[in-house]
Amino acid sequence: MNKPPLTALATAPADLLERIAREQLGLETLIARRSDSLDFHDLAVWSIEKALQAAYAAGRHAAAGDAV
């Protein structure tokens, strides 16, 4: 049985989280850039809630074997 490489397994969730952060929170990246103005953001709680709901839904879809 062919298994995907570990890097592919690790990259998929990270890519999904990046997409959620970009789409729901308006963040350019989740990579630390070592600059307060780039790494710290003021976010409304409803934006954070929406992002968490998107991540939860993605996890449910993944557990069910659905494409995200």
Helices and strands as residue ranges (DSSP letters): H 6-25, H 36-39, H 45-64
